[in-house]
Amino acid sequence: MSGWKPLTDMRVAMRRAAMLERARDYFSDQGLLAVDTPALCRYPTSDPNIENLGLRGKPGKDGYLQTSPEVYMKRLLAAGYPDIYSICRVFRGGEAGKRHLPEFTMAEWYRLRFDLDAIVEDTVGFIAACLNLPALTETFERIDYAAACKEHAGVDPIEGNAADIVARATSERRLRDALGDDRDAALDLIMADVIAPQFAPDRLTVVQHYPASQASLARLCPKDARVADRFEVFCGDLELANGYVELTDATEQRQRMETDIAARERSGRSSLLADESLLAALEAGLPACAGVAVGMERLHMVLDQADDIRDVITFATETS
């Protein structure tokens, strides 16, 4: 059989191993506890932007490969665990390309009582440690989502007209028709195609305070409920990290899940059930905390100055 060899040589694997060791050293030095979570879950994610990969079991016992260890880690926090981290494999359907894989390595961690400023600085420190570039902690730029949209794309993501935002997202009539009046989908395109390419390639850019409609699992900002305490970290136009000051209210979380599930059904995806285990953890009392997820292959792309994610892995998922 041809094509059995790995995609990259041993030197790439050695750099990856060293990077992962630096990641674990950072967490250890910060006093975080390493935890393991199941890769096979009962409930899929309700996020309409993420495609779950399911596994057939006995009738009524189907499962899903985890898209993130988030739910299990929040259950640990609700049970009294301290600051924790996990470095594990996660799975997402329909993700393939120069920057995406259906199976990849995620570092995810949670810090008790961290506010937005603290978790942003923590995330930049982690990235700098992994890349062995301590100067990144001194040179990164922070910008509010709304300011980035106004400065780099000329649109107001909070008060702007949906039609104007869609028009800025694309000039293609067919794509405009597909977007309809979905301002968040249009804003995602603007961020990826217009704004992020203008970020400096030699430093980190932190975009914070995403619109409340894109809060996901983040709490709304206490000072401005139109935006969420959510942030992303970019190197140039490459997204590296996604983080939140976490939502801890079970009632609001259920409402968001139901909204997400309805959005999935409108787009023709299969109907899902809300994750009752997460909701029960929130009802029991999830402590105030902040969490972050980082794709480690993307960090390796920055480390090796690679343009294609397949240049930093040994084997691509053979079912993709």
C-alpha positions as CSV (number, residue, x, y, z in Angstrom):
1,M,0.0,0.0,0.0
2,S,1.4,3.4,-1.0
3,G,1.0,6.6,1.0
4,W,1.7,4.9,4.4
5,K,4.5,7.4,5.4
6,P,3.9,10.3,7.8
7,L,3.3,13.7,6.4
8,T,6.2,15.3,8.3
9,D,9.6,14.2,9.5
10,M,10.8,13.6,13.1
11,R,12.1,17.1,13.6
12,V,8.5,18.4,13.4
13,A,7.4,15.9,16.0
14,M,10.3,16.9,18.3
15,R,9.3,20.5,18.1
16,R,5.7,19.6,18.8
17,A,6.8,17.5,21.8
18,A,8.8,20.4,23.2
19,M,5.9,22.8,22.7
20,L,3.5,20.5,24.6
21,E,6.1,20.1,27.4
22,R,6.3,23.9,27.7
23,A,2.5,24.0,27.8
24,R,2.3,21.6,30.7
25,D,5.2,23.4,32.5
26,Y,3.2,26.6,32.2
27,F,0.2,25.1,33.8
28,S,2.2,23.3,36.5
29,D,4.0,26.5,37.4
30,Q,0.7,28.3,37.7
31,G,-0.6,25.6,40.0
32,L,-3.3,24.1,37.7
33,L,-4.4,20.5,38.1
34,A,-4.3,18.3,35.0
35,V,-7.6,16.4,34.5
36,D,-8.9,13.9,32.0
37,T,-12.4,13.9,30.5
38,P,-14.2,11.3,28.3
39,A,-13.8,11.6,24.6
40,L,-17.2,10.0,24.1
41,C,-20.2,12.1,25.3
42,R,-23.9,11.6,25.7
43,Y,-24.8,15.1,24.7
44,P,-23.6,16.9,21.6
45,T,-22.7,20.6,21.6
46,S,-25.6,22.8,20.7
47,D,-23.4,25.5,19.1
48,P,-24.8,26.0,15.6
49,N,-21.3,26.7,14.2
50,I,-19.9,23.4,15.2
51,E,-20.8,20.0,13.6
52,N,-20.9,17.0,16.0
53,L,-19.5,13.6,15.0
54,G,-21.8,10.9,16.3
55,L,-21.3,7.2,17.1
56,R,-24.0,4.5,16.8
57,G,-24.7,2.5,20.0
58,K,-27.5,0.5,21.3
59,P,-31.0,1.9,20.7
60,G,-31.3,5.1,22.6
61,K,-27.6,5.0,23.6
62,D,-26.0,6.9,20.7
63,G,-22.9,9.0,21.6
64,Y,-20.8,11.8,20.3
65,L,-17.1,12.5,20.1
66,Q,-16.3,15.5,22.2
67,T,-15.9,18.8,20.4
68,S,-14.4,20.2,23.6
69,P,-13.8,19.0,27.2
70,E,-15.7,22.0,28.5
71,V,-18.9,20.4,29.9
72,Y,-17.0,17.8,31.9
73,M,-14.5,20.4,33.2
74,K,-17.3,22.7,34.3
75,R,-18.9,19.7,36.1
76,L,-15.6,19.3,37.9
77,L,-15.5,22.9,38.9
78,A,-19.0,22.7,40.2
79,A,-17.9,19.7,42.3
80,G,-15.3,21.8,44.0
81,Y,-12.2,21.3,41.9
82,P,-9.5,24.1,41.8
83,D,-8.0,25.7,38.6
84,I,-7.8,22.8,36.1
85,Y,-6.5,22.1,32.6
86,S,-6.8,19.4,29.9
87,I,-4.7,18.8,26.8
88,C,-6.8,16.3,24.7
89,R,-8.0,15.3,21.3
90,V,-11.3,16.8,20.1
91,F,-13.4,16.1,17.0
92,R,-15.5,18.3,14.8
93,G,-17.3,17.4,11.6
94,G,-17.0,19.3,8.3
95,E,-13.7,20.9,9.3
96,A,-11.0,20.4,6.7
97,G,-8.6,22.8,5.1
98,K,-5.3,24.6,5.5
99,R,-6.2,25.7,9.0
100,H,-8.8,23.0,10.1
101,L,-8.8,19.4,10.9
102,P,-11.7,17.1,12.0
103,E,-9.5,15.8,14.8
104,F,-7.0,18.0,16.6
105,T,-5.4,18.7,20.0
106,M,-7.0,21.3,22.3
107,A,-5.6,22.8,25.4
108,E,-8.4,24.0,27.6
109,W,-8.2,25.5,31.1
110,Y,-10.3,27.2,33.8
111,R,-9.3,29.8,36.4
112,L,-11.5,30.6,39.4
113,R,-12.5,34.2,40.0
114,F,-10.6,35.5,37.0
115,D,-12.1,38.6,35.3
116,L,-11.6,39.4,31.6
117,D,-8.3,41.3,32.1
118,A,-6.8,38.5,34.1
119,I,-7.8,35.7,31.7
120,V,-6.6,37.6,28.7
121,E,-3.2,38.1,30.3
122,D,-3.1,34.5,31.3
123,T,-3.9,33.4,27.7
124,V,-1.2,35.6,26.2
125,G,1.3,34.2,28.8
126,F,0.4,30.7,27.9
127,I,0.8,31.3,24.2
128,A,4.2,33.1,24.8
129,A,5.4,30.2,26.9
130,C,4.4,27.6,24.3
131,L,6.1,29.5,21.5
132,N,9.1,30.3,23.7
133,L,8.7,34.0,22.9
134,P,8.3,35.8,26.2
135,A,8.3,39.2,24.4
136,L,4.8,38.5,23.1
137,T,3.5,39.4,26.6
138,E,4.8,42.9,26.1
139,T,3.8,43.6,22.5
140,F,0.2,42.3,22.2
141,E,-2.6,44.6,21.2
142,R,-6.1,44.6,22.7
143,I,-9.1,46.0,20.8
144,D,-12.8,45.8,21.3
145,Y,-14.8,43.9,18.7
146,A,-16.9,47.0,17.8
147,A,-13.8,49.2,17.4
148,A,-12.1,46.6,15.2
149,C,-15.2,46.4,13.0
150,K,-15.5,50.2,12.7
151,E,-11.8,50.8,12.1
152,H,-11.0,48.0,9.7
153,A,-14.4,47.3,8.0
154,G,-16.4,50.5,8.4
155,V,-19.4,48.8,10.1
156,D,-21.1,49.0,13.5
157,P,-21.7,45.5,14.7
158,I,-23.9,46.6,17.6
159,E,-26.1,49.3,16.1
160,G,-25.5,48.8,12.4
161,N,-28.2,47.8,9.9
162,A,-28.2,44.1,9.0
163,A,-28.4,44.8,5.3
164,D,-25.4,47.1,5.4
165,I,-23.4,44.5,7.3
166,V,-24.3,41.7,4.8
167,A,-23.4,44.0,2.0
168,R,-19.9,44.7,3.5
169,A,-19.4,40.9,4.1
170,T,-19.6,40.0,0.4
171,S,-20.3,41.5,-3.1
172,E,-21.5,38.1,-4.4
173,R,-25.3,38.1,-4.9
174,R,-25.6,34.3,-4.3
175,L,-23.8,34.6,-0.9
176,R,-25.8,37.6,0.1
177,D,-29.0,35.7,-0.6
178,A,-27.7,32.8,1.5
179,L,-26.8,35.2,4.4
180,G,-30.2,36.8,4.3
181,D,-30.5,39.0,7.4
182,D,-28.1,36.9,9.5
183,R,-25.9,39.6,10.8
184,D,-23.8,37.3,12.9
185,A,-22.9,35.1,10.0
186,A,-22.1,38.2,8.0
187,L,-19.9,39.5,10.9
188,D,-18.1,36.2,11.0
189,L,-17.2,36.6,7.3
190,I,-16.1,40.2,7.9
191,M,-13.9,39.2,10.7
192,A,-12.3,36.4,8.8
193,D,-12.0,38.1,5.4
194,V,-11.7,41.8,6.1
195,I,-10.6,42.5,9.7
196,A,-8.2,39.7,10.7
197,P,-6.0,40.0,7.6
198,Q,-5.2,43.6,8.8
199,F,-3.8,42.4,12.1
200,A,0.0,42.7,12.6
201,P,1.7,39.4,11.6
202,D,4.5,39.8,14.2
203,R,2.4,40.2,17.4
204,L,-0.7,38.9,19.1
205,T,-4.0,40.7,18.7
206,V,-6.7,40.2,21.3
207,V,-10.3,41.0,20.2
208,Q,-12.6,41.4,23.1
209,H,-16.3,42.1,23.9
210,Y,-18.0,40.3,21.1
211,P,-21.7,41.2,20.5
212,A,-24.1,39.6,23.0
213,S,-25.6,37.6,20.1
214,Q,-22.2,35.9,19.8
215,A,-21.8,35.3,23.6
216,S,-21.9,31.5,23.3
217,L,-21.1,30.4,26.9
218,A,-19.7,33.7,28.1
219,R,-21.5,36.0,30.5
220,L,-22.7,39.4,29.3
221,C,-20.4,42.3,30.2
222,P,-21.5,43.8,33.6
223,K,-20.9,47.3,32.3
224,D,-22.6,46.9,28.9
225,A,-25.1,44.1,28.3
226,R,-24.9,44.6,24.5
227,V,-21.6,42.8,24.5
228,A,-20.2,39.6,26.1
229,D,-17.0,39.0,28.1
230,R,-15.7,36.9,25.3
231,F,-12.3,37.3,23.5
232,E,-10.2,35.7,20.8
233,V,-6.5,35.8,20.3
234,F,-5.0,36.1,16.8
235,C,-1.5,36.0,15.4
236,G,-1.8,37.9,12.2
237,D,-5.1,36.6,10.8
238,L,-4.7,33.1,12.4
239,E,-7.1,32.6,15.3
240,L,-5.3,30.8,18.2
241,A,-7.6,31.1,21.3
242,N,-11.2,31.6,22.2
243,G,-12.0,32.5,25.8
244,Y,-14.8,33.6,28.1
245,V,-15.6,34.8,31.5
246,E,-18.1,32.0,32.0
247,L,-21.8,32.1,32.2
248,T,-22.9,30.6,35.5
249,D,-26.7,31.2,35.4
250,A,-28.5,27.9,34.6
251,T,-31.7,29.6,33.4
252,E,-29.9,31.8,30.9
253,Q,-27.8,28.9,29.8
254,R,-30.9,26.8,29.0
255,Q,-32.4,29.7,27.0
256,R,-29.2,30.0,25.0
257,M,-29.1,26.3,24.3
258,E,-32.7,26.3,23.1
259,T,-32.0,29.2,20.8
260,D,-29.0,27.4,19.4
261,I,-30.9,24.2,18.9
262,A,-33.6,26.1,17.1
263,A,-31.0,27.7,14.9
264,R,-29.6,24.3,14.0
265,E,-33.0,23.0,13.1
266,R,-33.7,26.0,10.9
267,S,-30.5,25.3,9.0
268,G,-31.5,21.7,8.4
269,R,-29.3,20.0,11.0
270,S,-30.5,17.2,13.2
271,S,-32.5,18.1,16.3
272,L,-30.6,17.9,19.6
273,L,-31.3,17.8,23.3
274,A,-30.0,20.3,25.7
275,D,-27.1,19.0,27.9
276,E,-28.9,18.4,31.1
277,S,-25.6,17.5,32.9
278,L,-24.2,21.0,32.3
279,L,-27.4,22.6,33.4
280,A,-27.5,20.6,36.5
281,A,-23.9,21.6,37.3
282,L,-24.8,25.3,36.9
283,E,-27.9,24.8,39.1
284,A,-25.7,23.2,41.8
285,G,-23.4,26.2,41.6
286,L,-20.6,26.8,39.1
287,P,-18.2,29.1,40.7
288,A,-17.2,32.4,39.1
289,C,-14.5,31.4,36.6
290,A,-13.0,32.1,33.2
291,G,-12.0,29.5,30.6
292,V,-10.0,29.3,27.4
293,A,-9.5,26.9,24.5
294,V,-6.4,26.9,22.3
295,G,-5.8,24.7,19.2
296,M,-2.3,23.4,19.6
297,E,-1.7,22.6,16.0
298,R,-2.3,26.2,15.2
299,L,0.2,27.2,17.8
300,H,2.6,24.9,16.1
301,M,1.9,26.6,12.8
302,V,3.1,29.9,14.3
303,L,6.1,28.1,15.8
304,D,7.2,26.7,12.5
305,Q,5.8,29.6,10.3
306,A,3.7,27.1,8.4
307,D,0.9,28.0,6.1
308,D,-0.8,24.6,6.1
309,I,-1.8,22.7,9.3
310,R,-0.8,19.5,7.6
311,D,2.8,20.7,7.8
312,V,2.8,20.3,11.6
313,I,1.1,16.9,12.0
314,T,2.2,13.3,11.4
315,F,-1.0,11.9,9.9
316,A,-4.2,13.4,8.7
317,T,-7.5,11.8,9.7
318,E,-7.9,9.1,7.1
319,T,-11.7,9.5,7.0
320,S,-11.5,13.2,6.0
